[in-house]
């Protein structure tokens, strides 16, 4: 997309190209790797999702090494992108804490005392993650366990539709949320001339409302959920009001074009919320963009990687 030349004082989100890369696609030459013009900057955003405590390239269920899985394997891809891209950031889309024997061992055998650091948080801190949201499996071991794990993160977790207590407010902005609904990350990125430019990146997160069914015994009486799209429509304008240049959604929710109340897979409709620039999805353990999944869905471009015209990505699972 071409833009008229602008001076550096006019540099705004209109001049930023947001590149989304995930999973195995990280090692490929991304279209936005080309050098930016003097009045442009390219920002590569890397997503991991549905890691499920798979830190090492080892399949515990098969009891053998597996080089196609594990965050430690993904680390080399992350490093390659950081070397290739002038500007990059690393985010996660949830489902970190349950799904492998390591997760059960930490939760049920070793336990988490105040001050302990979960292995997944230690790995993510080392890799320099900048933000994450919660997935539905974060609640499998209860809220007390979750709180202890999150305390060990050197980066923020955001979630705009998880509410403390049992009754949502009449206005979503008045909800007493379990976590911050969003953060605005102040960063500096290099433009095509090599000059540093400030950018304010708004990051908002969402969890499937169905956690109140799947983990009722852990959550009943303590928290409640709100519809993902309803929460997005309420909070995104505030992120813009606070000066975000771009807004990205961490939607631990899949891709479906069937609309309804409290949708489990709402990312398509999150993309339609005014003010959101890109959507990072997960939950379904699939890959987007790509020709295998999500074919023949109106408004879903599996080649360009867009939902309702917005850049979007789903990065598979297990690293």
C-alpha positions in Angstrom: 0.0 0.0 0.0 1.5 3.3 -1.0 1.3 6.4 1.1 2.1 10.1 0.3 5.4 11.2 1.8 5.2 12.6 5.3 7.7 14.4 7.5 8.9 12.7 10.6 6.8 15.0 12.7 3.7 13.5 11.0 4.8 9.9 11.5 1.8 8.0 12.7 0.2 4.5 12.6 -0.7 5.1 9.0 3.0 4.7 8.1 3.5 1.4 10.0 3.2 -2.0 8.4 2.4 -4.6 11.0 3.9 -7.9 10.1 2.6 -11.0 11.8 4.7 -14.2 11.8 4.2 -17.3 13.8 5.3 -20.9 14.3 7.4 -22.5 11.6 6.7 -19.5 9.3 9.2 -17.5 11.4 12.2 -18.8 9.4 10.8 -17.8 6.0 11.5 -14.5 4.3 8.6 -12.4 5.3 7.1 -9.9 2.7 7.8 -7.0 5.1 11.5 -7.9 5.3 12.2 -5.5 2.5 13.8 -2.2 3.6 11.3 0.4 4.7 11.2 3.8 3.1 12.5 6.8 5.0 9.1 7.7 6.1 8.1 4.2 7.1 8.9 1.6 9.7 8.2 -2.1 9.6 7.3 -3.9 12.8 7.4 -7.7 12.9 5.2 -9.1 15.6 5.8 -12.8 16.5 3.1 -14.9 18.2 3.3 -18.1 20.1 0.1 -19.8 21.2 -1.1 -23.0 22.9 2.4 -24.0 24.1 0.8 -26.2 26.8 3.9 -26.5 28.9 5.9 -28.0 26.0 9.2 -26.4 26.8 11.5 -29.0 25.4 11.6 -30.9 22.1 10.3 -34.1 23.8 7.0 -35.9 23.6 6.4 -37.2 27.1 3.4 -39.2 26.0 5.4 -41.1 23.4 8.5 -41.0 25.7 10.9 -39.9 22.9 12.5 -36.7 21.4 10.5 -34.7 18.9 12.2 -31.9 17.1 8.9 -30.5 15.8 7.7 -29.2 19.2 8.9 -27.3 22.2 9.5 -23.6 23.1 13.3 -24.3 23.2 13.1 -25.2 19.5 11.0 -22.1 18.7 13.6 -20.0 20.4 16.0 -20.4 17.4 13.2 -19.2 15.1 12.6 -16.2 17.3 16.3 -15.4 17.2 16.4 -15.7 13.4 13.5 -13.2 13.1 15.1 -10.8 15.5 18.3 -10.8 13.4 16.4 -10.3 10.1 13.8 -7.7 11.2 14.8 -4.1 12.1 12.0 -4.0 14.6 10.2 -6.9 16.3 8.3 -7.9 19.3 7.3 -11.2 20.9 3.9 -12.0 22.4 1.9 -15.0 23.5 -1.7 -15.9 23.2 -2.3 -18.2 26.1 -2.8 -21.9 27.1 0.6 -22.0 28.7 0.1 -24.0 32.0 -1.6 -27.3 31.2 -1.3 -30.0 28.6 1.9 -32.0 29.3 3.1 -34.1 32.2 5.4 -31.3 33.1 2.4 -29.1 33.8 0.8 -31.7 36.0 4.0 -32.3 37.8 4.5 -28.6 38.7 0.8 -28.3 39.8 0.3 -31.5 41.6 3.7 -32.8 42.8 6.1 -29.9 43.1 3.5 -27.2 43.8 3.9 -23.4 43.6 4.7 -21.5 46.8 4.8 -17.7 46.9 8.0 -16.6 45.2 8.4 -19.8 43.1 8.9 -19.4 39.4 7.1 -21.7 37.0 9.3 -23.3 34.3 7.2 -21.7 31.5 7.6 -18.2 33.0 11.4 -18.7 33.4 11.6 -19.7 29.7 9.4 -16.8 28.5 11.3 -14.3 30.6 14.6 -15.5 29.1 13.1 -15.1 25.6 12.0 -11.6 26.2 8.2 -11.8 25.8 6.5 -8.4 25.9 2.9 -9.3 26.6 0.5 -12.3 26.9 -3.1 -13.1 27.6 -4.8 -16.0 29.3 -6.0 -19.1 27.6 -8.8 -21.4 29.0 -6.3 -23.9 30.3 -4.7 -21.3 32.6 -7.6 -22.1 35.0 -7.3 -25.9 35.2 -5.3 -25.8 38.4 -7.3 -23.0 40.1 -6.9 -19.3 40.6 -4.4 -19.4 43.5 -2.0 -21.5 41.4 -2.5 -19.1 38.4 -1.8 -16.0 40.6 1.5 -17.5 41.8 2.5 -18.3 38.2 1.7 -14.9 36.9 3.7 -13.3 39.7 6.9 -14.8 38.1 6.4 -13.1 34.7 8.6 -10.1 33.8 6.0 -9.0 31.3 2.3 -8.1 31.6 -0.7 -10.3 31.1 -3.9 -8.7 29.9 -7.5 -9.8 29.7 -10.5 -7.5 29.1 -13.3 -10.0 29.7 -12.5 -11.8 33.0 -14.3 -10.2 35.9 -13.8 -10.5 39.6 -17.0 -11.5 41.4 -20.2 -12.9 40.0 -22.0 -9.9 38.4 -20.7 -7.9 35.4 -21.3 -4.1 35.6 -23.8 -2.5 33.3 -20.9 -0.9 31.4 -17.9 -3.1 30.6 -15.5 -0.3 31.5 -16.9 -0.4 35.1 -16.1 -4.1 35.5 -13.8 -5.1 38.3 -11.4 -7.0 36.1 -9.1 -9.8 37.2 -6.2 -8.4 35.2 -5.6 -5.2 33.4 -7.7 -5.2 30.2 -4.9 -3.8 28.1 -1.4 -2.2 28.2 0.2 0.5 26.1 3.8 -0.4 25.4 6.0 2.6 24.6 8.7 1.6 22.2 11.1 3.1 19.7 11.5 1.6 16.3 13.9 2.4 13.4 12.5 3.8 10.2 14.0 3.2 6.7 16.5 6.0 7.2 17.8 4.4 10.4 16.2 7.1 12.6 14.4 6.0 15.8 10.7 6.8 16.0 8.5 6.5 19.1 5.5 4.2 18.8 2.8 3.4 21.4 1.5 -0.2 20.9 -1.8 -1.0 22.6 -2.3 -4.7 23.5 -5.7 -6.0 24.6 -6.5 -9.6 25.6 -9.5 -12.0 25.7 -10.2 -15.5 27.0 -13.1 -17.8 25.9 -16.2 -17.1 28.1 -16.7 -20.9 28.2 -14.2 -21.2 31.0 -17.2 -20.8 33.3 -18.4 -24.1 32.0 -15.1 -26.0 31.6 -13.6 -24.9 34.9 -16.7 -24.2 36.9 -15.5 -25.9 40.0 -12.4 -23.6 40.1 -14.1 -20.4 39.2 -17.7 -20.4 40.4 -18.3 -17.6 42.9 -14.9 -16.0 42.2 -15.0 -14.7 38.6 -17.4 -14.2 35.7 -16.8 -13.6 32.0 -18.1 -11.2 29.5 -18.7 -11.6 25.7 -15.3 -11.0 23.9 -16.6 -8.6 21.2 -18.7 -6.6 23.7 -15.5 -6.1 25.8 -13.5 -5.2 22.8 -16.0 -2.6 21.6 -15.9 -1.0 25.1 -12.2 -0.9 25.7 -10.6 -0.3 22.3 -11.8 3.3 22.1 -10.2 4.0 25.5 -6.9 2.6 24.3 -7.1 5.0 21.3 -8.0 7.9 23.6 -4.9 7.2 25.6 -2.7 7.6 22.6 -2.0 4.2 21.1 -0.7 4.4 17.6 -1.7 0.8 16.8 -3.9 -1.7 18.7 -3.4 -5.4 18.5 -5.7 -8.0 20.0 -4.5 -11.2 21.7 -7.6 -13.3 21.2 -7.4 -16.7 22.7 -10.3 -17.6 20.6 -10.6 -19.3 17.2 -11.9 -18.3 13.8 -15.5 -18.8 12.9 -18.0 -16.6 11.0 -21.1 -17.8 12.9 -22.1 -15.0 15.3 -23.7 -15.4 18.6 -23.6 -14.4 22.3 -20.5 -15.2 24.2 -18.9 -16.9 21.2 -16.0 -19.3 21.9 -14.4 -18.6 18.5 -14.8 -14.9 18.1 -11.6 -13.7 16.5 -13.3 -13.0 13.1 -15.6 -10.5 14.9 -12.9 -9.0 17.0 -11.2 -8.1 13.7 -14.3 -6.1 12.8 -14.1 -3.9 15.9 -13.2 -0.4 14.9 -9.7 0.7 16.2 -8.2 -2.8 16.2 -5.3 -3.1 13.6 -4.3 -6.7 13.9 -5.6 -9.9 15.6 -3.5 -12.7 17.1 -5.6 -15.8 17.6 -5.2 -19.3 18.9 -7.2 -21.9 20.8 -8.1 -24.1 17.8 -4.6 -25.5 17.4 -4.6 -24.6 13.7 -2.5 -22.4 11.4 -3.6 -19.2 9.8 -2.8 -18.0 7.1 -2.5 -21.1 5.1 -4.4 -23.2 2.6 -5.3 -26.1 4.9 -7.7 -24.5 7.4 -10.5 -21.9 7.2 -11.2 -22.3 3.5 -14.5 -21.0 2.1 -15.3 -18.6 5.0 -16.6 -15.3 3.8 -14.4 -12.4 4.9 -11.5 -14.8 5.7 -8.5 -14.5 3.3 -6.3 -17.5 3.8 -3.6 -16.3 1.4 -3.3 -12.7 2.6 -3.9 -13.7 6.2 -6.7 -11.3 6.9 -10.0 -11.4 8.8 -12.4 -8.7 7.6 -9.4 -7.1 5.9 -7.3 -6.9 9.1 -4.0 -8.8 9.4 -4.4 -11.9 11.5 -2.4 -15.0 12.5 -2.9 -18.3 14.3 0.4 -20.0 15.2 -0.5 -23.6 15.7 0.4 -25.3 19.0 3.1 -26.7 21.3 5.7 -24.2 20.1 
